Amino acid sequence: MAKKFIEISDIIQQYEEIHFPIGLPTLPEMIELRMFEMGLKRKDLVALLNTGASRISDYLNGKREITLNIAKALHQKLNIDSDIILQ
């Protein structure tokens, strides 16, 4: 019985991977998620990343690419996976 359940589970998983793939979240989505989880506001993020408010806004709106220093800070201070940062 358990073997049959595993086979059906594998078939369902394969179907979902093909028809409903879940990719990595975008960097702005991940930053906003971490902000929510940590109870941070944009002004807190400005201080944490040591940058300007307009740059934070540009990062979150996808209007500006992050710098190497910001990438390091996002990884170290917000614990954002490097795969998400580098995508």
CNS distance restraints for C-alpha pairs under 8 A (distance, minus, plus):
assign (resid   1 and name CA) (resid   5 and name CA) 6.39 0.50 0.50
assign (resid   2 and name CA) (resid   6 and name CA) 6.28 0.50 0.50
assign (resid   3 and name CA) (resid   7 and name CA) 6.29 0.50 0.50
assign (resid   4 and name CA) (resid   8 and name CA) 6.24 0.50 0.50
assign (resid   5 and name CA) (resid   9 and name CA) 6.00 0.50 0.50
assign (resid   6 and name CA) (resid  10 and name CA) 6.08 0.50 0.50
assign (resid   7 and name CA) (resid  11 and name CA) 6.32 0.50 0.50
assign (resid   8 and name CA) (resid  12 and name CA) 6.24 0.50 0.50
assign (resid   9 and name CA) (resid  13 and name CA) 6.13 0.50 0.50
assign (resid  10 and name CA) (resid  14 and name CA) 6.18 0.50 0.50
assign (resid  11 and name CA) (resid  15 and name CA) 6.23 0.50 0.50
assign (resid  12 and name CA) (resid  16 and name CA) 6.18 0.50 0.50
assign (resid  13 and name CA) (resid  17 and name CA) 6.14 0.50 0.50
assign (resid  14 and name CA) (resid  18 and name CA) 6.33 0.50 0.50
assign (resid  15 and name CA) (resid  19 and name CA) 6.04 0.50 0.50
assign (resid  15 and name CA) (resid  20 and name CA) 7.79 0.50 0.50
assign (resid  16 and name CA) (resid  20 and name CA) 4.90 0.50 0.50
assign (resid  16 and name CA) (resid  21 and name CA) 6.46 0.50 0.50
assign (resid  17 and name CA) (resid  21 and name CA) 4.75 0.50 0.50
assign (resid  17 and name CA) (resid  22 and name CA) 7.55 0.50 0.50
assign (resid  24 and name CA) (resid  84 and name CA) 6.66 0.50 0.50
assign (resid  25 and name CA) (resid  29 and name CA) 6.08 0.50 0.50
assign (resid  25 and name CA) (resid  30 and name CA) 6.22 0.50 0.50
assign (resid  25 and name CA) (resid  84 and name CA) 7.00 0.50 0.50
assign (resid  26 and name CA) (resid  30 and name CA) 6.22 0.50 0.50
assign (resid  26 and name CA) (resid  84 and name CA) 6.69 0.50 0.50
assign (resid  26 and name CA) (resid  87 and name CA) 7.97 0.50 0.50
assign (resid  27 and name CA) (resid  31 and name CA) 6.10 0.50 0.50
assign (resid  27 and name CA) (resid  84 and name CA) 5.96 0.50 0.50
assign (resid  27 and name CA) (resid  85 and name CA) 5.94 0.50 0.50
assign (resid  28 and name CA) (resid  32 and name CA) 6.17 0.50 0.50
assign (resid  28 and name CA) (resid  59 and name CA) 6.72 0.50 0.50
assign (resid  28 and name CA) (resid  60 and name CA) 4.75 0.50 0.50
assign (resid  28 and name CA) (resid  61 and name CA) 7.09 0.50 0.50
assign (resid  28 and name CA) (resid  62 and name CA) 7.02 0.50 0.50
assign (resid  29 and name CA) (resid  33 and name CA) 6.12 0.50 0.50
assign (resid  29 and name CA) (resid  60 and name CA) 7.83 0.50 0.50
assign (resid  30 and name CA) (resid  34 and name CA) 6.16 0.50 0.50
assign (resid  30 and name CA) (resid  80 and name CA) 7.23 0.50 0.50
assign (resid  30 and name CA) (resid  84 and name CA) 7.96 0.50 0.50
assign (resid  31 and name CA) (resid  35 and name CA) 6.09 0.50 0.50
assign (resid  31 and name CA) (resid  60 and name CA) 7.58 0.50 0.50
assign (resid  31 and name CA) (resid  74 and name CA) 7.98 0.50 0.50
assign (resid  31 and name CA) (resid  78 and name CA) 7.75 0.50 0.50
assign (resid  31 and name CA) (resid  80 and name CA) 7.73 0.50 0.50
assign (resid  32 and name CA) (resid  36 and name CA) 6.16 0.50 0.50
assign (resid  32 and name CA) (resid  60 and name CA) 7.76 0.50 0.50
assign (resid  33 and name CA) (resid  37 and name CA) 6.14 0.50 0.50
assign (resid  34 and name CA) (resid  38 and name CA) 5.93 0.50 0.50
assign (resid  34 and name CA) (resid  78 and name CA) 6.43 0.50 0.50
assign (resid  35 and name CA) (resid  39 and name CA) 5.75 0.50 0.50
assign (resid  35 and name CA) (resid  40 and name CA) 4.69 0.50 0.50
assign (resid  35 and name CA) (resid  41 and name CA) 6.68 0.50 0.50
assign (resid  35 and name CA) (resid  45 and name CA) 7.77 0.50 0.50
assign (resid  36 and name CA) (resid  40 and name CA) 6.30 0.50 0.50
assign (resid  40 and name CA) (resid  44 and name CA) 5.62 0.50 0.50
assign (resid  40 and name CA) (resid  45 and name CA) 6.61 0.50 0.50
assign (resid  41 and name CA) (resid  45 and name CA) 6.40 0.50 0.50
assign (resid  42 and name CA) (resid  46 and name CA) 6.20 0.50 0.50
assign (resid  42 and name CA) (resid  53 and name CA) 7.33 0.50 0.50
assign (resid  42 and name CA) (resid  56 and name CA) 7.35 0.50 0.50
assign (resid  43 and name CA) (resid  47 and name CA) 6.52 0.50 0.50
assign (resid  43 and name CA) (resid  53 and name CA) 6.91 0.50 0.50
assign (resid  44 and name CA) (resid  48 and name CA) 6.08 0.50 0.50
assign (resid  45 and name CA) (resid  49 and name CA) 5.90 0.50 0.50
assign (resid  45 and name CA) (resid  56 and name CA) 7.62 0.50 0.50
assign (resid  46 and name CA) (resid  50 and name CA) 5.68 0.50 0.50
assign (resid  46 and name CA) (resid  51 and name CA) 5.34 0.50 0.50
assign (resid  46 and name CA) (resid  52 and name CA) 5.87 0.50 0.50
assign (resid  46 and name CA) (resid  53 and name CA) 5.79 0.50 0.50
assign (resid  46 and name CA) (resid  56 and name CA) 6.68 0.50 0.50
assign (resid  47 and name CA) (resid  51 and name CA) 6.85 0.50 0.50
assign (resid  48 and name CA) (resid  77 and name CA) 7.62 0.50 0.50
assign (resid  49 and name CA) (resid  70 and name CA) 6.63 0.50 0.50
assign (resid  49 and name CA) (resid  73 and name CA) 6.15 0.50 0.50
assign (resid  49 and name CA) (resid  74 and name CA) 7.56 0.50 0.50
assign (resid  51 and name CA) (resid  55 and name CA) 6.83 0.50 0.50
assign (resid  51 and name CA) (resid  56 and name CA) 7.36 0.50 0.50
assign (resid  52 and name CA) (resid  56 and name CA) 6.50 0.50 0.50
assign (resid  53 and name CA) (resid  57 and name CA) 6.23 0.50 0.50
assign (resid  54 and name CA) (resid  58 and name CA) 6.15 0.50 0.50
assign (resid  55 and name CA) (resid  59 and name CA) 6.09 0.50 0.50
assign (resid  55 and name CA) (resid  64 and name CA) 7.56 0.50 0.50
assign (resid  56 and name CA) (resid  60 and name CA) 6.15 0.50 0.50
assign (resid  57 and name CA) (resid  61 and name CA) 6.08 0.50 0.50
assign (resid  58 and name CA) (resid  62 and name CA) 5.95 0.50 0.50
assign (resid  58 and name CA) (resid  63 and name CA) 4.85 0.50 0.50
assign (resid  58 and name CA) (resid  64 and name CA) 5.30 0.50 0.50
assign (resid  59 and name CA) (resid  63 and name CA) 6.15 0.50 0.50
assign (resid  59 and name CA) (resid  64 and name CA) 5.33 0.50 0.50
assign (resid  59 and name CA) (resid  65 and name CA) 6.68 0.50 0.50
assign (resid  59 and name CA) (resid  66 and name CA) 6.75 0.50 0.50
assign (resid  66 and name CA) (resid  70 and name CA) 5.99 0.50 0.50
assign (resid  66 and name CA) (resid  71 and name CA) 6.34 0.50 0.50
assign (resid  67 and name CA) (resid  71 and name CA) 6.11 0.50 0.50
assign (resid  68 and name CA) (resid  72 and name CA) 6.23 0.50 0.50
assign (resid  69 and name CA) (resid  73 and name CA) 6.22 0.50 0.50
assign (resid  70 and name CA) (resid  74 and name CA) 6.02 0.50 0.50
assign (resid  71 and name CA) (resid  75 and name CA) 6.27 0.50 0.50
assign (resid  71 and name CA) (resid  85 and name CA) 6.55 0.50 0.50
assign (resid  72 and name CA) (resid  76 and name CA) 6.06 0.50 0.50
assign (resid  73 and name CA) (resid  77 and name CA) 5.46 0.50 0.50
assign (resid  73 and name CA) (resid  78 and name CA) 7.35 0.50 0.50
assign (resid  74 and name CA) (resid  78 and name CA) 5.10 0.50 0.50
assign (resid  74 and name CA) (resid  79 and name CA) 6.50 0.50 0.50
assign (resid  74 and name CA) (resid  80 and name CA) 5.91 0.50 0.50
assign (resid  75 and name CA) (resid  79 and name CA) 4.72 0.50 0.50
assign (resid  75 and name CA) (resid  80 and name CA) 4.65 0.50 0.50
assign (resid  75 and name CA) (resid  81 and name CA) 6.23 0.50 0.50
assign (resid  75 and name CA) (resid  82 and name CA) 6.52 0.50 0.50
assign (resid  75 and name CA) (resid  85 and name CA) 7.88 0.50 0.50
assign (resid  76 and name CA) (resid  80 and name CA) 7.52 0.50 0.50
assign (resid  80 and name CA) (resid  84 and name CA) 7.09 0.50 0.50
assign (resid  80 and name CA) (resid  85 and name CA) 7.17 0.50 0.50
assign (resid  81 and name CA) (resid  85 and name CA) 6.59 0.50 0.50
assign (resid  82 and name CA) (resid  86 and name CA) 6.00 0.50 0.50
assign (resid  83 and name CA) (resid  87 and name CA) 6.09 0.50 0.50
